[in-house]
Structures are given as C-alpha cells and as structure tokens.
Amino acid sequence: MRVLTFTSLFPNSVQPNLGVFVYQRMAAFAALPGNSVEIIAPLPWSPPVPSAEKAARLRKIPLHEEIGAITVHHPRYLLLPRVSMPLHARLMYLGSIALARKLHAQNPFDCIDAHFVYPDGKAALLIGKALGLPVIVSARGSDINLFPTFRLIRPQIRRTLQDAAGRIAVSEALKQAMLDVAETRCDIRVIGNGVDPSRFFPVVQAEARTELKIPQDARVIVSVAALVPVKGHHRLLRAFQSLSAKIPQLHLYMVGEGASRTELEAFATSLGLRGRAHFVGSCPNDLLHFWYSAADVCCLASSREGWPNVVLESLACGTPVVATRVWGTPEILTSPELGTLVEQIDESLAAGLENALTRHWDRSRMVQFARARDWPTVAREVESCFREVLAKKR
C-alpha cells in the first residue's frame, strides 16, 4: 500500500520534535511488508518582517529532506497570522496541489493519510478530490477539543468529518467529541498512539541524576510539556508550593519551552520557589528517558489532551504518573498501579503528588504495560483501518 501522508505536524531539520508521534506512526507503518509512505508537510510563508523570528527559521527548512527513512516535502503556502485562519485549508491546498499531482503521476498513491482535521484534513480532502483518492483523517486533540469553538471553523471541521472516507481518533473521548461536531453517524476508529521502547526505557535513577546534574538525595517531580496555558503549569506550581513545606528535598523540573515561560518563571519566584522549581527548556525526544528515569513521579496537569504521549513515555521508563482526569488520559492510566488521576484543582493535584511520592510502585509492571503499546502494534491497527477504507471504496 502506497500512502501520501499530509500534515503540518511532522519533524523537520529546524523543529526535530514537531509531531514526532506522526513520524513514529508512519515510520512503523512504512516498515510493514508491502507499504511505502511519502510525506507532504507544508510550511506557511508570510511576508518577511523584522520581528518574525519563527517565520525566518522556517524559511531555512529545505523543500525536500529525509527524516529517518522517509522522504518529506515542504511546499510553501501563503499565510497571514490571525487573519487567514478561515482560509487556512484552501491556502494550504493551493500551495501543495501541484506537488501532490507530480508525486501521484510519478508513483500513484492508494490513499491520503491526513493528521489534524483542520486545516490539514480539509486541505487533504481537496487534494484527494483532485486526484481521485480516498482520504483518512486523524484527529489529534485541539483540532476537535478547541477549534470547533471558532464560529467560522466549526462548519469546516464538520464537513471534513462528514466527507472523509475514514476517520481515526486517538482516544474514545476524542471520538465522542468528533461525533458531536460531525452531527451525524459516521465510522470512527480509535487508535491511540504508541511508544518506542528503544527510545523510552528505564535508566538507573542515580545514573540518570548524575547525567542531568540532579542532587541524588532530592525528591523529584518532572513535568514534560510545552509551557503554554493548557498544560496547567500555574496549577502545578501552586500544588508544588504546598508540598515543598512538607518535603524539604522536593524539586520540580519542567522540561519544555513555550510562550508562557517568562510569566511562569515570575510566578514561581512570587511563590518563593526559586532554586526548587527549575525551567529546563526543550529536550531532544531521544534524551527524555533520562528525565523520566531521574524522577520519582511525572506530572501532567493539563486541562485538555487528546492522547498524552508523555504518560506512556514515563511508564515505559518505570516512572508513575499523576495526571488530571481529562479527555484521553484515563484511557491510558487504567489502573492505580500505573499512576493517579486527579481533578483539575490545586488541592487534588497536591494530594495526588504527595501520595505518589510516599507509596511503593512496581516499576517493572509499568514498563511491561507501556511496551505492550509499541509503534508496530499501532501501525498494524492503522494498516487494518486503511485496508477497510480502500475495500469500501472499491
């Protein structure tokens, strides 16, 4: 089966961590006998202005590159931030259709695999219509739990879900939200993300702490998440403050980068947490296992999630997780032996963390649980879904 994956969520030479879960899913799919994958990962182009640092970085990305064993194409399309959103899908289509036609003519595709329902999914549907190919759209999270709140975007998401030949949700909770937006009965396959055991595995805690220069006698909470409001770092910092009075050696390490970093650093200082709440910055995906292994507990305080990859990653490293009970998270933390689900309030989060820090955990059981959901397993489920869609089209 030859598949064209169309998504703006894909690693590139400037953003190696971007959409790494899409790469892992499709790399595992391509590794199955008889399959091949080519990627169109379009990039926005906006007129150069002195303050547009991100746009300048994106312009450094080549039109074609190899990510692992997969060929990735980066056509450009016009985008005016905060202005073009209702037209985003059509602009993405216009920037990509010529390349898609060329690739299809050279070596025909069987279907299009689109990640993120809007704008990527709708743009892929326009390409699919032009090429006569069925399109399977995968919902990831904010494309369903946030974007439908925008008045001009919701109808486009609804139509995309209705017109797609196949639909994939990464969690049951996201599937139900997709059905609500679609406003009609449609088949949706639930296929959660996986984990790479060769990338996420336990390291002896003392060795991991030596690698990261973390005190050996510290009690450590790690949070791996972008520094953006939806990840709940303000809530985590308040919960951490209440715990630090009880546990003198407690430290919090926040691994990630984002627009809220300056604000969060100031907030941590106002809470008197200087020297105990640490902002680590971004970390390459293949080095995250050191952070999970160094921690006593991993925490995710989000207000919404599709399928939080960090939960499986932490478990694969033998570290329990305390996470808010939102969207797909309870579908991963299915047992109290893996971690603790808490409510989205400071007191519940603090209590969950305190319990996790004081109880004994069977870390080998966590590792075994996570490894059962590896990427080859996910790839076989995706392949089955694609074949069903193609059989129906025939």
Secondary structure, 3 states (H helix, E strand, C coil): CEEEEECCCCCCCCCCCCCHHHHHHHHHHHCCCCCEEEEECCEEECCCCCCCHHHHHHCCCCCEEEECCEEEECCEEECCCCCCHHHHHHHHHHHHHHHHHHHHHHCCCCEEEEECHHHHHHHHHHHHHHHCCCEEEEECCHHHHCHHHCCCCHHHHHHHHHHCCEEEECCHHHHHHHHHHHCCCCCCEECCCCECCCCCCCCCHHHHHHHHCCCCCCEEEEEECCCCHHHCHHHHHHHHHHHHCCCCCEEEEEEECCCCHHHHHHHHHHCCCCCCEEEEECCCHHHHHHHHHHCCEEEECCCCCCCCHHHHHHHHCCCCEEEECCCCHHHCCCCCCCEEEECCCHHHHHHHHHHHHHCCCCHHHHHHHHHCCEHHHHHHHHHHHHHHHHHHHC
